[in-house]
């Protein structure tokens, strides 16, 4: 290696202002995730990674390679919150910063069984792990988007009104719906992503299914008729369920109902309300 090559990054910047975050993103990497069902020990996954750190007013720039070289030695290790903390400690040292940040975005497969028929098929959930290290304080976050179905209570009541009046029966409209959830977990607690999925589906009875036979479709219609759901209802149910889990330190949730008869989407946002904690302005939402 020729150490005498010019390095413009070592010169001083024209404008001496510190930058809160610089780094790299859209870095595709392989990683291992411990299997929740224990059928196999690890899932081999691919993640889209972002890495950032701060720079002071006298630093013109940092080497992009330092970010990837920091990450490189951890690629064969199972991804855990403590491993993310180790990466951030190394990153701070390697780029000589006071703070560091990393985010892994990936799709988590989970087998979903049909509600009546004997059919199972994988459904992929958009997930992310995020770590932040600032002034030696480590914070770890997990995010997941969970799809569900919702059936409008107002539309259901108007349909029943038609039936009572002796007119032709109406049908309630349905929405494809999503809950975007971001939680903060503090050591030594561990919350599996699959646990978050279970928490949502334990209170939202109208689930989506990859494979649906006629017997499934009829049962889905029956469950829907007993569980009409405004977006506010869904947000409240999931909020209460997250609060019941004492391993979840902090949380924020956004429910989105993609309306079928309106041109807009209905949303509801809630958060735990810890001082200095997650709020509806969290970028994940």
C-alpha beads as a LAMMPS data file, in Angstrom:
LAMMPS data file: protein, C-alpha beads

285 atoms
284 bonds

1 atom types
1 bond types

-500.0 500.0 xlo xhi
-500.0 500.0 ylo yhi
-500.0 500.0 zlo zhi

Masses

1 110.0

Atoms # bond

1 1 1 0.000 0.000 0.000
2 1 1 1.263 3.457 -0.887
3 1 1 0.814 5.700 2.164
4 1 1 2.127 8.708 0.251
5 1 1 -0.965 9.028 -1.958
6 1 1 -2.873 12.312 -1.463
7 1 1 -5.900 12.202 0.832
8 1 1 -8.248 15.167 0.388
9 1 1 -10.284 13.991 3.392
10 1 1 -7.421 15.024 5.669
11 1 1 -7.700 18.666 4.614
12 1 1 -9.853 21.137 6.502
13 1 1 -13.431 21.870 5.331
14 1 1 -14.269 25.215 3.731
15 1 1 -17.250 25.627 6.074
16 1 1 -16.396 24.645 9.638
17 1 1 -19.696 23.287 10.920
18 1 1 -20.048 19.938 12.723
19 1 1 -22.315 17.356 11.092
20 1 1 -24.560 15.191 13.213
21 1 1 -24.543 12.157 10.907
22 1 1 -22.550 11.067 7.861
23 1 1 -22.088 7.559 6.543
24 1 1 -23.319 4.956 4.086
25 1 1 -26.649 3.352 3.280
26 1 1 -28.114 0.755 0.917
27 1 1 -25.355 -1.691 1.858
28 1 1 -26.538 -5.243 1.179
29 1 1 -25.064 -7.814 3.556
30 1 1 -25.712 -11.439 4.578
31 1 1 -26.411 -12.135 8.224
32 1 1 -27.672 -14.839 10.558
33 1 1 -30.800 -14.558 12.670
34 1 1 -31.525 -17.063 15.405
35 1 1 -34.595 -19.150 14.621
36 1 1 -37.584 -18.595 16.897
37 1 1 -39.217 -21.980 16.292
38 1 1 -35.981 -23.910 16.949
39 1 1 -36.609 -26.152 13.905
40 1 1 -33.268 -24.919 12.662
41 1 1 -30.755 -22.979 14.664
42 1 1 -30.320 -19.972 12.379
43 1 1 -31.998 -18.338 9.406
44 1 1 -29.651 -17.154 6.684
45 1 1 -30.857 -13.649 5.802
46 1 1 -29.985 -10.621 3.688
47 1 1 -30.267 -7.104 5.083
48 1 1 -30.058 -3.567 3.755
49 1 1 -27.755 -1.714 6.150
50 1 1 -27.279 1.973 6.980
51 1 1 -24.351 3.171 9.101
52 1 1 -23.715 6.701 10.333
53 1 1 -21.525 8.695 12.713
54 1 1 -20.981 12.352 13.582
55 1 1 -17.987 14.457 12.520
56 1 1 -16.583 17.599 14.107
57 1 1 -16.226 20.990 12.458
58 1 1 -12.572 20.430 11.530
59 1 1 -13.075 17.082 9.768
60 1 1 -13.720 17.357 6.032
61 1 1 -14.990 13.798 5.600
62 1 1 -14.633 10.164 6.649
63 1 1 -13.606 7.118 4.657
64 1 1 -16.646 5.122 3.501
65 1 1 -14.520 1.987 3.629
66 1 1 -14.072 2.358 7.388
67 1 1 -17.781 1.749 7.861
68 1 1 -17.765 -1.460 5.844
69 1 1 -14.474 -2.665 7.303
70 1 1 -15.971 -2.211 10.764
71 1 1 -19.007 -4.279 9.794
72 1 1 -17.079 -6.937 7.880
73 1 1 -15.723 -8.904 10.848
74 1 1 -19.213 -9.311 12.342
75 1 1 -20.967 -10.753 9.275
76 1 1 -20.638 -14.393 10.340
77 1 1 -21.971 -13.762 13.853
78 1 1 -25.681 -14.201 14.748
79 1 1 -27.251 -10.755 14.926
80 1 1 -28.145 -9.818 18.513
81 1 1 -28.575 -6.516 20.315
82 1 1 -25.237 -6.993 22.101
83 1 1 -23.521 -7.589 18.736
84 1 1 -25.009 -4.353 17.397
85 1 1 -23.608 -2.583 20.460
86 1 1 -20.147 -4.022 19.755
87 1 1 -20.331 -2.846 16.130
88 1 1 -21.205 0.680 17.247
89 1 1 -18.364 0.803 19.777
90 1 1 -15.922 -0.248 17.054
91 1 1 -17.397 2.232 14.594
92 1 1 -16.988 5.138 17.005
93 1 1 -13.335 4.206 17.479
94 1 1 -12.620 3.608 13.775
95 1 1 -14.089 6.891 12.530
96 1 1 -13.143 8.868 15.665
97 1 1 -16.682 10.026 16.426
98 1 1 -18.752 10.689 19.543
99 1 1 -21.848 8.886 18.266
100 1 1 -22.648 6.000 15.929
101 1 1 -25.743 4.507 14.351
102 1 1 -26.620 1.322 12.465
103 1 1 -29.837 -0.043 11.002
104 1 1 -30.567 -3.463 9.513
105 1 1 -33.681 -3.728 7.305
106 1 1 -34.818 -7.177 6.233
107 1 1 -37.800 -9.441 5.559
108 1 1 -38.683 -12.030 8.200
109 1 1 -40.462 -15.189 6.973
110 1 1 -43.188 -16.670 9.146
111 1 1 -45.413 -19.594 8.204
112 1 1 -49.117 -18.703 8.335
113 1 1 -51.696 -21.468 8.638
114 1 1 -55.043 -21.134 6.864
115 1 1 -57.895 -20.479 9.265
116 1 1 -59.736 -23.760 8.487
117 1 1 -58.050 -25.784 5.754
118 1 1 -54.769 -27.610 6.272
119 1 1 -52.564 -25.174 4.365
120 1 1 -49.454 -23.311 5.436
121 1 1 -47.428 -20.781 3.480
122 1 1 -44.679 -18.264 4.372
123 1 1 -45.585 -14.620 4.808
124 1 1 -42.760 -12.057 4.822
125 1 1 -42.785 -9.213 7.347
126 1 1 -40.755 -6.021 6.809
127 1 1 -38.509 -5.687 9.871
128 1 1 -35.601 -3.658 11.140
129 1 1 -33.076 -3.567 13.966
130 1 1 -31.589 -0.221 14.921
131 1 1 -28.809 0.636 17.342
132 1 1 -27.654 4.038 18.557
133 1 1 -24.607 4.812 20.678
134 1 1 -24.201 8.362 21.940
135 1 1 -21.896 9.410 24.779
136 1 1 -21.550 5.704 25.623
137 1 1 -25.323 5.337 26.052
138 1 1 -26.667 2.446 23.942
139 1 1 -30.259 2.257 22.707
140 1 1 -31.745 -0.626 20.729
141 1 1 -34.953 -0.561 18.689
142 1 1 -36.940 -3.148 16.737
143 1 1 -39.448 -2.321 14.017
144 1 1 -41.962 -4.459 12.170
145 1 1 -44.892 -3.909 9.798
146 1 1 -47.762 -6.343 10.317
147 1 1 -50.597 -6.698 7.859
148 1 1 -54.172 -7.391 8.983
149 1 1 -57.684 -6.956 7.624
150 1 1 -60.327 -4.526 8.853
151 1 1 -64.056 -4.330 8.255
152 1 1 -65.803 -1.002 8.729
153 1 1 -68.280 -0.929 11.667
154 1 1 -70.158 1.996 10.119
155 1 1 -70.590 0.143 6.827
156 1 1 -71.667 -3.005 8.705
157 1 1 -74.346 -1.089 10.622
158 1 1 -75.646 0.578 7.449
159 1 1 -75.849 -2.842 5.786
160 1 1 -77.874 -4.182 8.722
161 1 1 -80.166 -1.150 8.461
162 1 1 -80.938 -2.066 4.841
163 1 1 -81.810 -5.596 5.919
164 1 1 -84.090 -4.348 8.708
165 1 1 -85.913 -2.169 6.191
166 1 1 -86.582 -5.192 4.010
167 1 1 -84.391 -3.983 1.191
168 1 1 -81.638 -5.936 -0.534
169 1 1 -78.796 -6.786 1.808
170 1 1 -75.701 -4.579 1.717
171 1 1 -72.132 -5.714 2.312
172 1 1 -69.636 -3.965 4.616
173 1 1 -66.510 -2.701 2.908
174 1 1 -63.133 -4.067 3.895
175 1 1 -59.671 -2.552 4.027
176 1 1 -56.185 -3.958 3.678
177 1 1 -54.581 -2.703 6.869
178 1 1 -51.130 -2.398 8.428
179 1 1 -49.642 -1.784 11.861
180 1 1 -46.168 -0.223 11.846
181 1 1 -44.647 -0.830 15.271
182 1 1 -41.383 0.430 16.734
183 1 1 -40.314 -0.736 20.189
184 1 1 -37.323 -0.031 22.407
185 1 1 -35.877 -2.917 24.399
186 1 1 -33.414 -2.515 27.257
187 1 1 -30.859 -5.088 28.341
188 1 1 -31.108 -7.811 29.528
189 1 1 -34.606 -8.142 28.036
190 1 1 -35.121 -9.828 24.676
191 1 1 -38.266 -9.488 22.564
192 1 1 -38.505 -11.729 19.506
193 1 1 -39.988 -10.244 16.358
194 1 1 -42.349 -13.220 16.295
195 1 1 -43.563 -12.172 19.750
196 1 1 -44.637 -8.816 18.346
197 1 1 -46.512 -10.581 15.531
198 1 1 -48.259 -12.766 18.109
199 1 1 -49.164 -9.750 20.269
200 1 1 -50.879 -8.071 17.318
201 1 1 -52.723 -11.163 16.102
202 1 1 -53.852 -11.996 19.645
203 1 1 -56.007 -8.844 19.657
204 1 1 -56.699 -8.342 15.929
205 1 1 -58.804 -11.333 14.927
206 1 1 -59.152 -10.436 11.236
207 1 1 -55.880 -11.758 9.851
208 1 1 -54.715 -12.167 6.242
209 1 1 -53.881 -15.625 4.880
210 1 1 -51.660 -16.555 1.918
211 1 1 -53.807 -19.609 0.991
212 1 1 -57.608 -19.455 1.213
213 1 1 -60.017 -22.225 0.260
214 1 1 -63.802 -21.804 0.282
215 1 1 -64.088 -23.112 3.828
216 1 1 -61.483 -20.549 4.884
217 1 1 -63.237 -17.697 3.100
218 1 1 -66.507 -18.480 4.816
219 1 1 -64.840 -18.588 8.235
220 1 1 -63.041 -15.315 7.508
221 1 1 -66.416 -13.733 6.681
222 1 1 -67.873 -15.071 9.951
223 1 1 -64.978 -13.716 12.023
224 1 1 -65.186 -10.378 10.210
225 1 1 -68.890 -10.003 10.991
226 1 1 -68.108 -10.387 14.701
227 1 1 -65.083 -8.077 14.678
228 1 1 -65.711 -4.848 12.733
229 1 1 -62.833 -2.474 13.305
230 1 1 -62.162 1.248 12.936
231 1 1 -58.498 2.260 12.651
232 1 1 -58.857 3.830 16.114
233 1 1 -60.062 0.484 17.511
234 1 1 -57.064 -1.357 16.100
235 1 1 -54.607 1.222 17.427
236 1 1 -56.109 1.061 20.923
237 1 1 -56.139 -2.742 21.032
238 1 1 -52.496 -3.018 19.971
239 1 1 -51.450 -0.173 22.307
240 1 1 -52.961 -1.969 25.308
241 1 1 -51.322 -5.257 24.329
242 1 1 -47.865 -3.647 24.018
243 1 1 -48.307 -1.995 27.419
244 1 1 -49.043 -5.383 28.969
245 1 1 -45.596 -6.721 27.976
246 1 1 -43.120 -5.575 30.632
247 1 1 -40.143 -6.472 28.409
248 1 1 -41.128 -3.653 26.042
249 1 1 -39.625 -0.482 27.511
250 1 1 -41.077 1.973 24.985
251 1 1 -43.230 1.823 21.852
252 1 1 -44.868 3.816 19.094
253 1 1 -47.468 2.489 16.651
254 1 1 -49.111 3.684 13.461
255 1 1 -52.150 1.859 12.081
256 1 1 -53.061 2.408 8.436
257 1 1 -56.337 1.337 6.836
258 1 1 -56.224 1.546 3.048
259 1 1 -59.819 2.582 2.421
260 1 1 -61.752 0.846 -0.350
261 1 1 -64.499 3.473 -0.769
262 1 1 -62.513 6.607 0.062
263 1 1 -59.672 8.114 -1.925
264 1 1 -57.621 8.645 1.249
265 1 1 -56.229 6.348 3.919
266 1 1 -57.320 6.334 7.550
267 1 1 -54.528 6.405 10.151
268 1 1 -54.144 6.354 13.934
269 1 1 -50.890 6.915 15.847
270 1 1 -50.141 6.303 19.509
271 1 1 -47.070 6.040 21.733
272 1 1 -46.312 5.098 25.320
273 1 1 -45.337 8.603 26.366
274 1 1 -42.038 8.096 28.172
275 1 1 -40.078 11.296 28.759
276 1 1 -37.503 11.627 25.985
277 1 1 -38.878 8.472 24.381
278 1 1 -40.503 7.467 21.114
279 1 1 -43.219 9.691 19.626
280 1 1 -45.291 9.961 16.474
281 1 1 -42.460 11.930 14.869
282 1 1 -40.218 8.829 14.908
283 1 1 -38.843 8.494 11.384
284 1 1 -39.854 4.819 11.161
285 1 1 -43.506 5.874 10.904

Bonds

1 1 1 2
2 1 2 3
3 1 3 4
4 1 4 5
5 1 5 6
6 1 6 7
7 1 7 8
8 1 8 9
9 1 9 10
10 1 10 11
11 1 11 12
12 1 12 13
13 1 13 14
14 1 14 15
15 1 15 16
16 1 16 17
17 1 17 18
18 1 18 19
19 1 19 20
20 1 20 21
21 1 21 22
22 1 22 23
23 1 23 24
24 1 24 25
25 1 25 26
26 1 26 27
27 1 27 28
28 1 28 29
29 1 29 30
30 1 30 31
31 1 31 32
32 1 32 33
33 1 33 34
34 1 34 35
35 1 35 36
36 1 36 37
37 1 37 38
38 1 38 39
39 1 39 40
40 1 40 41
41 1 41 42
42 1 42 43
43 1 43 44
44 1 44 45
45 1 45 46
46 1 46 47
47 1 47 48
48 1 48 49
49 1 49 50
50 1 50 51
51 1 51 52
52 1 52 53
53 1 53 54
54 1 54 55
55 1 55 56
56 1 56 57
57 1 57 58
58 1 58 59
59 1 59 60
60 1 60 61
61 1 61 62
62 1 62 63
63 1 63 64
64 1 64 65
65 1 65 66
66 1 66 67
67 1 67 68
68 1 68 69
69 1 69 70
70 1 70 71
71 1 71 72
72 1 72 73
73 1 73 74
74 1 74 75
75 1 75 76
76 1 76 77
77 1 77 78
78 1 78 79
79 1 79 80
80 1 80 81
81 1 81 82
82 1 82 83
83 1 83 84
84 1 84 85
85 1 85 86
86 1 86 87
87 1 87 88
88 1 88 89
89 1 89 90
90 1 90 91
91 1 91 92
92 1 92 93
93 1 93 94
94 1 94 95
95 1 95 96
96 1 96 97
97 1 97 98
98 1 98 99
99 1 99 100
100 1 100 101
101 1 101 102
102 1 102 103
103 1 103 104
104 1 104 105
105 1 105 106
106 1 106 107
107 1 107 108
108 1 108 109
109 1 109 110
110 1 110 111
111 1 111 112
112 1 112 113
113 1 113 114
114 1 114 115
115 1 115 116
116 1 116 117
117 1 117 118
118 1 118 119
119 1 119 120
120 1 120 121
121 1 121 122
122 1 122 123
123 1 123 124
124 1 124 125
125 1 125 126
126 1 126 127
127 1 127 128
128 1 128 129
129 1 129 130
130 1 130 131
131 1 131 132
132 1 132 133
133 1 133 134
134 1 134 135
135 1 135 136
136 1 136 137
137 1 137 138
138 1 138 139
139 1 139 140
140 1 140 141
141 1 141 142
142 1 142 143
143 1 143 144
144 1 144 145
145 1 145 146
146 1 146 147
147 1 147 148
148 1 148 149
149 1 149 150
150 1 150 151
151 1 151 152
152 1 152 153
153 1 153 154
154 1 154 155
155 1 155 156
156 1 156 157
157 1 157 158
158 1 158 159
159 1 159 160
160 1 160 161
161 1 161 162
162 1 162 163
163 1 163 164
164 1 164 165
165 1 165 166
166 1 166 167
167 1 167 168
168 1 168 169
169 1 169 170
170 1 170 171
171 1 171 172
172 1 172 173
173 1 173 174
174 1 174 175
175 1 175 176
176 1 176 177
177 1 177 178
178 1 178 179
179 1 179 180
180 1 180 181
181 1 181 182
182 1 182 183
183 1 183 184
184 1 184 185
185 1 185 186
186 1 186 187
187 1 187 188
188 1 188 189
189 1 189 190
190 1 190 191
191 1 191 192
192 1 192 193
193 1 193 194
194 1 194 195
195 1 195 196
196 1 196 197
197 1 197 198
198 1 198 199
199 1 199 200
200 1 200 201
201 1 201 202
202 1 202 203
203 1 203 204
204 1 204 205
205 1 205 206
206 1 206 207
207 1 207 208
208 1 208 209
209 1 209 210
210 1 210 211
211 1 211 212
212 1 212 213
213 1 213 214
214 1 214 215
215 1 215 216
216 1 216 217
217 1 217 218
218 1 218 219
219 1 219 220
220 1 220 221
221 1 221 222
222 1 222 223
223 1 223 224
224 1 224 225
225 1 225 226
226 1 226 227
227 1 227 228
228 1 228 229
229 1 229 230
230 1 230 231
231 1 231 232
232 1 232 233
233 1 233 234
234 1 234 235
235 1 235 236
236 1 236 237
237 1 237 238
238 1 238 239
239 1 239 240
240 1 240 241
241 1 241 242
242 1 242 243
243 1 243 244
244 1 244 245
245 1 245 246
246 1 246 247
247 1 247 248
248 1 248 249
249 1 249 250
250 1 250 251
251 1 251 252
252 1 252 253
253 1 253 254
254 1 254 255
255 1 255 256
256 1 256 257
257 1 257 258
258 1 258 259
259 1 259 260
260 1 260 261
261 1 261 262
262 1 262 263
263 1 263 264
264 1 264 265
265 1 265 266
266 1 266 267
267 1 267 268
268 1 268 269
269 1 269 270
270 1 270 271
271 1 271 272
272 1 272 273
273 1 273 274
274 1 274 275
275 1 275 276
276 1 276 277
277 1 277 278
278 1 278 279
279 1 279 280
280 1 280 281
281 1 281 282
282 1 282 283
283 1 283 284
284 1 284 285
